[in-house]
Amino acid sequence: MSTNVLRLPSFENLPTREEVLDRLFALWRPELPAEIVAVEDALGRVTAEDCRARISLPVVRASAGDGIAVDSRRFRDGLPDTSDWQMGRDFVRADTGDDFDDRFDAVVMIEDVELDGDGQLRIRSGVTVRRGSNVHPSGSIVTEGELLVARHMPLRPRDLACLHLGGVWDVPVLKRPAVAFIPTGNELVPPRSAVPRGKNVDSNSVLARTSLQLLGAEPLLYPIVPDDRTMLNAALDDALGRADIVILNGGSSKGGEDHNARLLHERGTVLCHGAAAAPGKPLCAAMVDGKPIVNLPGPFIAAYHGFEWCIGALVSYCLHQPKPEHRPLEVTLSGGLPSSDQVSLLCNLDVRRGEDGGYVAHPIDFRRSSAARTASANAQYMTPPGGPVPSADSKLVVELLREAGSIARDPTVGNVLEKGRSPFSR
């Protein structure tokens, strides 16, 4: 048996998605450096260290609402006679968040006072005024040294506002992991090019760019590399020198021009060549020069699936984040789903609102549907290998790929087969 045959996937006893990731994580300890960015530019970035307040607010004190500032000692025996009180001498205006003259130590809320046209002040009967009433003391909003955002937290808009409240103008964040994407194949042409007979458009590069951006990574997109071992090796060398993670796209299976997986066998430690996840079963994962390299199969839906369960997990691991998850939604299946004793299957679904207010999910068979029909799915489900097969009318928790508010109310869709019949049946 030739060496190349030995390096081809057998697709028997394949590791699960979880096992593939465990093998990668056991050998990979990424350490991203920190960089300093302006807080207003840090949305979605991951903090590299604990961020603490550098100032206290209020600096001294501030009014808790709109009102007037008064001297509480004049209220010791109840409400005083305010008929001769004058603005600026006996009280001052104190709006929400404002400091006020040190002669005063309490605030009466504006709804409890009345100022007539002559400037005479009246305070509503029953109002109690004590020292500090309706006053925020120093540091009650934020205290110098207080933890604002912990280490390894993705920064949200409210976190950025809190950092500015605490006098933090620049924040240390983890550098975005650089992820190289190398599309390969003699059959590919770039987008915006003419597509001759026998050629396909490279659609996976835009999938990679946008998926990586959403994950918080820095995409390094390479031009299409032909099925040439010398050129593939050169592209791989360049990517290993620039990226934290490398993705080869195409050339992963048993075809005569499928060089990529063979290169990984020659250059590093292959952790799997084939995974129990379809579409995209020929996926190959390896460690080369201490960096993870994933060879994703070429078809669009297979590459998408690889980003969903593998690449997303690698980028998140690099950023000390949990694996990305979609919003769960309980649905009722209109037809049964496919099953396999060996692999987990990605099932695309078209979810619609049912007449009873619940949700109905119509399976989309990617093997019999166009790429456009498959890509339009608004939900998905990963079947457990060898697990029970969800049947028509059964309840199922799926992953929602669009906002729930965008789900159409019409319970019928396209050319869905009659209720109860699986679209995967022959």
Salt bridges, closest charged atoms under 4 A:
GLU35 OE2 - ARG45 NH2 2.50
GLU40 OE1 - HIS164 NE2 3.67
ASP71 OD2 - ARG73 NH2 2.93
ASP90 OD1 - ARG74 NH1 2.75
ASP90 OD2 - ARG89 NH2 2.80
ASP95 OD1 - ARG93 NH2 3.38
ASP99 OD1 - ARG61 NE 3.62
ASP101 OD1 - ARG103 NE 3.14
ASP102 OD1 - ARG61 NH2 3.52
ASP105 OD2 - ARG131 NH1 3.26
ASP112 OD1 - ARG124 NE 2.88
ASP116 OD2 - ARG122 NH1 3.50
ASP159 OD2 - ARG156 NE 2.93
ASP237 OD1 - ARG267 NH2 2.43
ASP238 OD2 - ARG242 NH1 3.48
GLU266 OE2 - ARG7 NH1 3.11
GLU266 OE1 - ARG229 NH2 2.72
GLU308 OE1 - HIS326 NE2 2.82
ASP350 OD1 - ARG352 NE 3.10
ASP350 OD2 - ARG373 NH2 3.54
ASP365 OD1 - ARG367 NE 3.21
ASP365 OD2 - ARG368 NE 3.57
ASP393 OD1 - LYS419 NZ 3.00
GLU418 OE2 - ARG421 NH1 3.76
